[in-house]
Amino acid sequence: MKRKILAAALVLGMCFTFAGCGGGGKDDGKNSDKEKAKEVSIIGSWECEDIEVTDNGKKMKKDSVKTIFGEDFSKVLKFSAYSDGAAYLTMMDDENGVTWTKTKDKSYKISLSGAQEKESESMTAKLDGEKLIIRSEDTYQSDGKDMTMEMEFIMKYLGKKSRIMDGWDVTLSDDEVYAMSNFVSEGRFVATDGLLYGDYGGKKWGKGAFTVGKISGNKVENQKVLAKEAKAGSLTAYDGAVYGILDQEKIIKVEVGKTKVETLYTGTCDYLQVTKDGIFFTDEKNHYCRIDFDGKNKKTILEKKTFFPYRVSPKFLIYQDDEDGETLHVYNLKTGKDKKISDVKSYNPMLCGDFLYFYTPGSGEDMKYICRIDMYSGRQEKAEKEAFLYDFYVTPKNLVGAPGGFVFAKFSEWDKFAEKSSAGFKFYAMYSDGEIWITKSSGENFMGPRQFGSDDEKSIGYSCVKKK
């Protein structure tokens, strides 16, 4: 009997020996953390903690199971599932690529990747509270009769494990998703405490002015110019103050509700980000640097041409490496480990859920391919068709573009911009906090109602075309 069960276990292991990597799972684009994975999804890493075997209807004793598999069940089976449907199953130290799909009865099917599937080449899985039960069934013959062996592997959750970077476990909140998208979109505006700080342009302001105004319904009233003839960017609110860059030559700070602008740093600068760990930016050499909140003690963190650098956590930095074919990299700020994660020219990286979205150039100036990387499985995907797209924006629920009119795409249709975009005036999504949208237009052309106009109805160079 023991030999029969062991043989069935070995057959089960052999079923997955020739598996490859692939996708096929449901992607709803929602943020997921450890608790959500336990409750609603198999996404994450799992380790066997118990095994139950039923041989032809008779449940095997635990001692017999341990005799076959050993005392340490964690060495028998490990399983990692990813948002894109890819998965890896490790049976007795033999790792194989598989796929997972959700079934109608809210359970899961774990299958071989690639070739035609047979029933013996798949497992089923179901969540039971905080445990994942992976079940296999195999048939064998004994004394000329067909016999059935069922095995249930009770798995415990270990958290999400990235194949890209050790220790990666980053899930941005909704506010953080907006913050990263605003950063990538040049940070021309920031709303805080009912005030809108921004790079006001248009007929009234000429070249532009760093200005603050009170948000009042669909208007901005009582505007006050903080810096004349200045282009503001990288605006961010932090700890009762607004920080930013003026004319890419100085880092400034203004207390919320005040009008005095304080210069913290002078010198060519870009890509400003403010966190509890200090003020981060790129300097005249495009090197990634840090200064204290008083503008002193400049320190170079990356001595290479760095673009779109964004700290998604105190531990990890995502950036475009100009010296490596303009590809995306992840840098561990604690250990110094650096990993290339894209293999095409990559612009405007924005993280939401498990995926990092970006675009790569298409055949023309305004043609772009939307791409994404699963930050856990490492799988990179590229839309089949290029889209007519000036720019795009990521929110917690969808992707947004503004080619001739706002286009909203669910994450499940992230690669369908080519079917949605249309020609027209150039509009760029510049800012959103989940309540308002501000778009930049070329010339004096506007979309929809003229919202966020000045008191005398003269343009501020931007339109709010969507309000939650």
C-alpha positions as CSV (number, residue, x, y, z in Angstrom):
1,M,0.0,0.0,0.0
2,K,2.8,2.4,0.9
3,R,4.5,1.8,-2.4
4,K,1.3,2.5,-4.3
5,I,0.8,5.8,-2.5
6,L,4.4,6.8,-3.1
7,A,4.2,5.8,-6.7
8,A,1.1,8.0,-7.1
9,A,2.9,10.9,-5.4
10,L,5.8,10.5,-7.8
11,V,3.4,10.3,-10.8
12,L,1.9,13.6,-9.5
13,G,5.4,15.2,-9.3
14,M,6.2,13.9,-12.8
15,C,3.0,15.5,-14.2
16,F,4.5,18.9,-13.7
17,T,8.1,18.2,-14.8
18,F,7.6,19.5,-18.3
19,A,5.6,22.6,-17.5
20,G,6.5,26.1,-18.8
21,C,5.7,29.6,-17.8
22,G,2.6,31.4,-18.9
23,G,-0.5,33.4,-18.0
24,G,-4.3,33.0,-17.8
25,G,-5.5,34.1,-14.4
26,K,-8.0,36.8,-13.8
27,D,-6.6,40.3,-13.4
28,D,-9.0,42.8,-11.8
29,G,-6.3,45.5,-11.3
30,K,-7.2,45.9,-7.6
31,N,-4.7,46.5,-4.9
32,S,-4.0,43.3,-2.9
33,D,-2.2,42.9,0.4
34,K,-1.7,39.9,2.7
35,E,-5.1,39.9,4.2
36,K,-6.9,40.2,0.9
37,A,-4.8,37.3,-0.5
38,K,-5.9,35.2,2.4
39,E,-9.6,36.0,1.9
40,V,-10.2,36.4,-1.8
41,S,-7.3,35.3,-3.8
42,I,-4.5,32.7,-4.1
43,I,-2.1,35.5,-5.2
44,G,1.1,35.2,-3.1
45,S,3.4,32.5,-1.8
46,W,2.2,29.4,0.0
47,E,4.0,26.5,1.8
48,C,2.6,23.1,2.7
49,E,2.0,22.5,6.4
50,D,-0.1,19.4,6.4
51,I,-1.1,16.6,3.9
52,E,-4.1,14.3,3.9
53,V,-4.2,11.2,1.7
54,T,-7.3,9.2,0.9
55,D,-6.6,5.9,-0.9
56,N,-9.7,4.4,-2.7
57,G,-12.0,6.0,-0.1
58,K,-10.0,5.2,2.9
59,K,-8.2,8.0,4.7
60,M,-4.6,7.3,5.5
61,K,-3.2,7.7,9.0
62,K,-1.0,10.6,9.7
63,D,2.0,8.4,10.7
64,S,1.8,6.7,7.3
65,V,1.7,10.0,5.5
66,K,4.8,11.2,7.3
67,T,6.5,7.9,6.5
68,I,6.0,8.6,2.8
69,F,6.6,12.4,2.7
70,G,8.8,13.0,5.7
71,E,8.2,14.9,8.9
72,D,8.7,18.4,7.3
73,F,5.8,18.9,4.9
74,S,7.1,22.3,3.9
75,K,9.7,20.5,1.7
76,V,7.0,18.6,-0.2
77,L,5.1,21.4,-1.8
78,K,5.5,25.2,-2.3
79,F,3.3,27.4,-4.5
80,S,3.5,31.0,-5.7
81,A,0.7,32.6,-7.7
82,Y,0.8,36.0,-9.5
83,S,-1.8,38.5,-10.7
84,D,-1.1,37.8,-14.4
85,G,-2.1,34.1,-14.1
86,A,1.5,32.8,-13.9
87,A,2.5,30.5,-11.1
88,Y,5.3,28.3,-9.9
89,L,4.9,25.0,-8.2
90,T,7.8,23.4,-6.3
91,M,7.3,19.7,-5.5
92,M,10.2,18.0,-3.6
93,D,12.7,20.8,-4.7
94,D,11.6,20.6,-8.4
95,E,10.3,24.0,-9.5
96,N,7.9,24.1,-12.5
97,G,6.0,26.9,-14.3
98,V,2.2,26.5,-14.2
99,T,-0.8,28.7,-14.6
100,W,-3.9,29.3,-12.4
101,T,-7.4,30.2,-13.4
102,K,-10.5,30.9,-11.3
103,T,-13.5,28.6,-11.9
104,K,-17.2,29.3,-11.7
105,D,-17.5,27.7,-8.2
106,K,-14.9,30.2,-6.8
107,S,-12.2,27.6,-6.6
108,Y,-9.0,27.5,-8.8
109,K,-7.5,25.2,-11.4
110,I,-3.7,24.8,-11.5
111,S,-2.6,23.6,-14.9
112,L,0.4,22.8,-17.0
113,S,1.5,25.8,-19.2
114,G,1.5,25.3,-22.9
115,A,0.6,21.9,-24.3
116,Q,-2.8,20.3,-24.3
117,E,-3.9,19.5,-20.8
118,K,-5.0,16.2,-19.5
119,E,-7.0,15.8,-16.3
120,S,-4.0,14.2,-14.7
121,E,-2.0,17.3,-15.4
122,S,-4.0,19.7,-13.3
123,M,-4.8,20.3,-9.6
124,T,-7.6,22.2,-8.0
125,A,-7.3,24.6,-5.1
126,K,-9.8,26.3,-2.8
127,L,-9.4,28.9,0.0
128,D,-10.6,27.7,3.4
129,G,-10.2,30.7,5.7
130,E,-6.6,31.6,5.8
131,K,-5.5,28.3,4.3
132,L,-5.3,27.2,0.7
133,I,-6.2,23.6,0.0
134,I,-4.5,22.2,-3.1
135,R,-6.1,18.9,-4.2
136,S,-4.9,16.3,-6.6
137,E,-6.5,13.1,-7.8
138,D,-4.8,10.2,-9.5
139,T,-5.9,6.7,-10.6
140,Y,-3.9,3.5,-10.6
141,Q,-4.6,-0.2,-11.0
142,S,-4.5,-2.8,-8.3
143,D,-5.3,-6.5,-9.0
144,G,-6.8,-5.4,-12.3
145,K,-9.1,-2.8,-10.8
146,D,-9.0,1.0,-11.1
147,M,-8.2,2.6,-7.8
148,T,-8.3,6.3,-6.9
149,M,-5.9,8.2,-4.7
150,E,-6.7,11.7,-3.5
151,M,-4.2,14.0,-1.8
152,E,-4.9,17.4,-0.1
153,F,-2.1,19.7,0.6
154,I,-3.0,22.3,3.3
155,M,-1.0,25.4,2.6
156,K,-0.2,28.4,4.8
157,Y,0.3,31.9,3.4
158,L,3.9,33.3,3.5
159,G,3.2,36.7,1.9
160,K,3.9,37.9,-1.6
161,K,7.3,37.0,-3.1
162,S,8.8,38.8,-6.0
163,R,10.9,37.1,-8.6
164,I,12.3,40.5,-9.6
165,M,13.7,41.8,-6.4
166,D,14.2,40.1,-3.0
167,G,12.1,41.7,-0.3
168,W,9.8,43.5,-2.7
169,D,6.3,43.9,-1.1
170,V,5.0,47.2,-2.2
171,T,1.3,48.1,-2.4
172,L,0.6,51.8,-2.9
173,S,-2.5,53.3,-1.3
174,D,-4.9,55.2,-3.5
175,D,-3.4,58.5,-2.5
176,E,0.1,57.2,-3.3
177,V,-1.0,56.0,-6.7
178,Y,-2.2,59.5,-7.5
179,A,1.0,61.0,-6.1
180,M,3.2,58.9,-8.3
181,S,1.1,59.7,-11.4
182,N,1.2,63.4,-10.6
183,F,5.0,63.2,-10.2
184,V,5.5,61.5,-13.6
185,S,3.1,64.1,-15.2
186,E,5.6,66.9,-14.1
187,G,3.8,67.8,-10.9
188,R,2.4,71.1,-12.2
189,F,-0.3,71.2,-9.6
190,V,-1.1,70.1,-6.1
191,A,-4.3,70.7,-4.1
192,T,-4.2,70.8,-0.3
193,D,-6.4,72.4,2.4
194,G,-8.8,73.7,-0.2
195,L,-6.1,75.5,-2.1
196,L,-4.7,74.9,-5.5
197,Y,-1.0,75.5,-6.0
198,G,0.1,75.4,-9.6
199,D,1.9,76.6,-12.7
200,Y,-0.7,79.0,-13.9
201,G,-0.4,80.0,-17.5
202,G,-2.6,81.4,-20.3
203,K,-3.4,85.0,-21.4
204,K,-3.6,86.5,-18.0
205,W,-0.3,85.0,-16.7
206,G,1.9,85.1,-19.8
207,K,4.9,82.9,-19.5
208,G,3.5,81.5,-16.3
209,A,3.4,82.1,-12.6
210,F,3.6,80.0,-9.5
211,T,0.2,80.8,-8.1
212,V,-2.1,79.7,-5.3
213,G,-5.9,80.1,-5.4
214,K,-8.9,78.9,-3.3
215,I,-10.9,76.1,-4.8
216,S,-14.5,77.2,-4.9
217,G,-16.8,74.8,-6.8
218,N,-15.7,74.9,-10.4
219,K,-13.5,77.9,-10.0
220,V,-10.3,79.0,-8.5
221,E,-10.8,82.3,-6.7
222,N,-8.6,84.8,-4.9
223,Q,-5.4,83.9,-6.8
224,K,-2.2,85.1,-5.4
225,V,1.0,85.0,-7.4
226,L,3.9,83.5,-5.3
227,A,6.6,83.8,-8.0
228,K,6.2,85.8,-11.3
229,E,7.4,84.7,-14.7
230,A,8.3,81.2,-13.3
231,K,7.5,77.7,-14.4
232,A,6.6,75.5,-11.4
233,G,7.0,71.7,-11.4
234,S,7.4,68.7,-9.1
235,L,4.9,70.3,-6.7
236,T,4.1,68.2,-3.7
237,A,2.4,68.8,-0.3
238,Y,4.2,67.5,2.8
239,D,3.9,68.2,6.5
240,G,2.0,71.6,6.2
241,A,4.1,72.9,3.3
242,V,4.3,72.8,-0.5
243,Y,7.6,72.0,-2.1
244,G,8.5,72.4,-5.7
245,I,11.0,73.4,-8.4
246,L,11.0,76.7,-10.2
247,D,12.4,76.9,-13.7
248,Q,14.4,73.7,-13.1
249,E,16.9,75.8,-11.2
250,K,15.9,75.9,-7.6
251,I,14.0,74.0,-5.0
252,I,11.5,76.0,-3.1
253,K,9.2,75.7,-0.1
254,V,6.1,77.6,0.9
255,E,4.0,77.1,4.1
256,V,0.4,76.2,3.3
257,G,-1.8,79.3,3.5
258,K,1.3,81.6,3.4
259,T,2.8,83.5,0.4
260,K,6.5,83.7,1.3
261,V,8.6,81.4,-0.9
262,E,11.8,80.0,0.6
263,T,14.6,78.8,-1.6
264,L,16.2,75.7,-0.2
265,Y,18.6,74.8,-3.0
266,T,20.0,76.5,-6.1
267,G,21.2,74.6,-9.1
268,T,19.9,72.7,-12.0
269,C,17.3,70.2,-10.6
270,D,14.4,68.0,-11.6
271,Y,12.2,65.1,-10.4
272,L,11.7,66.4,-6.9
273,Q,10.1,64.0,-4.3
274,V,9.7,64.7,-0.6
275,T,9.5,62.0,2.0
276,K,10.1,61.6,5.7
277,D,13.7,60.7,4.8
278,G,14.5,64.0,3.1
279,I,14.2,65.8,-0.2
280,F,15.2,63.8,-3.3
281,F,15.9,65.1,-6.9
282,T,18.3,64.9,-9.8
283,D,21.0,67.5,-10.3
284,E,22.8,69.1,-13.3
285,K,24.4,65.7,-14.1
286,N,21.0,63.9,-13.8
287,H,22.4,62.1,-10.8
288,Y,20.0,61.1,-8.1
289,C,20.6,63.1,-4.9
290,R,19.3,63.9,-1.5
291,I,19.3,67.0,0.7
292,D,18.0,67.7,4.2
293,F,14.8,69.7,4.8
294,D,16.9,72.9,5.2
295,G,18.5,72.3,1.8
296,K,21.9,71.3,3.2
297,N,24.1,68.2,3.2
298,K,23.7,67.2,-0.4
299,K,24.4,63.5,-1.0
300,T,24.6,61.6,-4.4
301,I,22.8,58.3,-4.3
302,L,23.1,57.2,-7.9
303,E,26.0,58.5,-10.0
304,K,24.4,57.8,-13.4
305,K,21.9,59.5,-15.7
306,T,18.6,58.9,-13.9
307,F,15.1,59.8,-15.1
308,F,11.7,59.3,-13.5
309,P,13.3,58.3,-10.1
310,Y,10.6,57.6,-7.6
311,R,10.8,56.1,-4.1
312,V,7.8,53.7,-3.9
313,S,8.9,52.8,-0.4
314,P,11.7,53.7,2.0
315,K,13.5,50.6,0.6
316,F,12.9,50.7,-3.2
317,L,13.5,53.2,-6.0
318,I,12.1,52.8,-9.5
319,Y,13.9,54.7,-12.2
320,Q,14.8,54.9,-15.9
321,D,18.4,54.1,-16.5
322,D,19.5,56.4,-19.4
323,E,22.8,54.6,-19.8
324,D,21.1,51.2,-20.1
325,G,19.0,51.8,-23.2
326,E,16.4,53.9,-21.3
327,T,15.1,50.8,-19.5
328,L,13.5,50.6,-16.1
329,H,15.4,49.5,-13.1
330,V,14.6,48.8,-9.4
331,Y,17.2,49.9,-6.9
332,N,17.3,48.7,-3.3
333,L,18.2,51.8,-1.3
334,K,19.2,49.7,1.7
335,T,21.5,47.1,0.0
336,G,22.5,48.9,-3.2
337,K,21.3,46.0,-5.3
338,D,20.1,47.1,-8.8
339,K,17.9,45.1,-11.2
340,K,16.9,45.9,-14.8
341,I,13.2,45.0,-15.2
342,S,12.3,46.1,-18.7
343,D,13.9,45.4,-22.1
344,V,12.5,48.2,-24.2
345,K,12.7,52.0,-24.0
346,S,10.5,52.8,-21.1
347,Y,8.8,56.1,-20.2
348,N,6.4,57.4,-17.5
349,P,6.5,54.4,-15.1
350,M,3.4,54.4,-12.7
351,L,2.8,51.7,-10.1
352,C,-0.7,50.4,-9.2
353,G,-1.4,47.1,-7.5
354,D,1.1,44.5,-8.6
355,F,1.7,46.1,-12.0
356,L,4.1,48.8,-13.2
357,Y,2.6,50.6,-16.2
358,F,4.7,52.5,-18.8
359,Y,4.9,53.2,-22.5
360,T,7.4,52.6,-25.2
361,P,7.6,54.7,-28.4
362,G,5.7,53.6,-31.5
363,S,6.1,54.4,-35.2
364,G,5.3,58.1,-34.9
365,E,5.8,61.0,-32.4
366,D,2.4,60.5,-30.8
367,M,2.1,56.8,-31.2
368,K,2.9,54.7,-28.2
369,Y,2.6,51.1,-27.0
370,I,1.3,50.7,-23.5
371,C,3.3,48.1,-21.5
372,R,3.2,46.7,-18.0
373,I,5.3,44.5,-15.7
374,D,4.1,42.3,-13.0
375,M,6.4,43.3,-10.1
376,Y,6.1,39.8,-8.6
377,S,6.2,37.4,-11.5
378,G,8.5,39.6,-13.5
379,R,6.4,39.1,-16.7
380,Q,6.5,42.0,-19.1
381,E,3.6,42.6,-21.5
382,K,3.2,45.0,-24.4
383,A,0.0,46.0,-26.2
384,E,-0.3,44.4,-29.6
385,K,-1.2,47.7,-31.2
386,E,0.2,51.2,-30.8
387,A,-2.2,53.9,-29.7
388,F,-2.5,57.5,-30.7
389,L,-1.7,58.9,-27.3
390,Y,0.0,62.1,-26.0
391,D,0.3,60.9,-22.5
392,F,-1.5,58.6,-20.0
393,Y,-2.2,58.5,-16.3
394,V,-2.8,55.8,-13.8
395,T,-5.5,56.0,-11.1
396,P,-6.4,53.3,-8.5
397,K,-9.1,52.0,-10.8
398,N,-8.1,52.7,-14.4
399,L,-5.7,54.1,-17.0
400,V,-6.6,57.5,-18.4
401,G,-5.5,59.2,-21.6
402,A,-6.4,62.5,-23.3
403,P,-6.0,62.1,-27.1
404,G,-8.7,64.4,-28.4
405,G,-10.9,63.6,-25.5
406,F,-10.5,61.8,-22.2
407,V,-10.3,58.0,-22.5
408,F,-10.8,55.8,-19.4
409,A,-9.8,52.1,-19.6
410,K,-10.3,49.5,-17.0
411,F,-7.2,47.6,-16.0
412,S,-8.7,44.5,-17.6
413,E,-8.4,46.4,-20.9
414,W,-5.1,48.1,-20.3
415,D,-3.9,47.2,-23.8
416,K,-6.9,48.5,-25.6
417,F,-6.0,52.2,-26.0
418,A,-5.5,51.7,-29.7
419,E,-9.2,51.0,-30.0
420,K,-10.2,54.0,-27.8
421,S,-8.0,56.9,-28.7
422,S,-8.8,59.4,-31.4
423,A,-7.1,62.3,-33.2
424,G,-7.8,65.9,-32.0
425,F,-6.2,68.8,-30.1
426,K,-3.4,67.8,-27.8
427,F,-4.5,67.4,-24.2
428,Y,-2.3,66.2,-21.4
429,A,-3.7,65.0,-18.0
430,M,-1.7,67.0,-15.5
431,Y,-3.2,66.5,-12.1
432,S,-5.8,64.5,-10.2
433,D,-6.4,63.7,-6.6
434,G,-9.4,61.5,-7.1
435,E,-11.8,64.5,-6.9
436,I,-10.7,66.8,-9.7
437,W,-9.0,66.4,-13.1
438,I,-6.8,69.1,-14.6
439,T,-5.7,68.9,-18.2
440,K,-3.2,70.9,-20.1
441,S,-4.2,71.9,-23.6
442,S,-2.1,73.1,-26.6
443,G,-2.9,76.7,-27.5
444,E,-6.3,78.1,-26.2
445,N,-8.4,75.0,-27.0
446,F,-10.5,73.5,-24.3
447,M,-12.5,70.4,-23.7
448,G,-15.9,70.5,-22.1
449,P,-17.0,73.3,-19.7
450,R,-14.5,75.9,-18.8
451,Q,-14.0,75.0,-15.2
452,F,-11.3,76.4,-12.9
453,G,-11.3,79.7,-14.8
454,S,-10.2,82.9,-13.2
455,D,-12.6,85.5,-11.8
456,D,-12.7,87.5,-15.0
457,E,-13.2,84.2,-17.0
458,K,-9.7,84.5,-18.6
459,S,-8.0,81.2,-19.0
460,I,-5.4,79.9,-16.6
461,G,-4.2,77.6,-19.4
462,Y,-5.8,74.5,-18.0
463,S,-9.3,73.0,-17.8
464,C,-10.8,70.7,-15.2
465,V,-12.8,68.4,-17.4
466,K,-13.9,65.8,-14.8
467,K,-15.1,66.2,-11.3
468,K,-15.9,63.2,-9.1
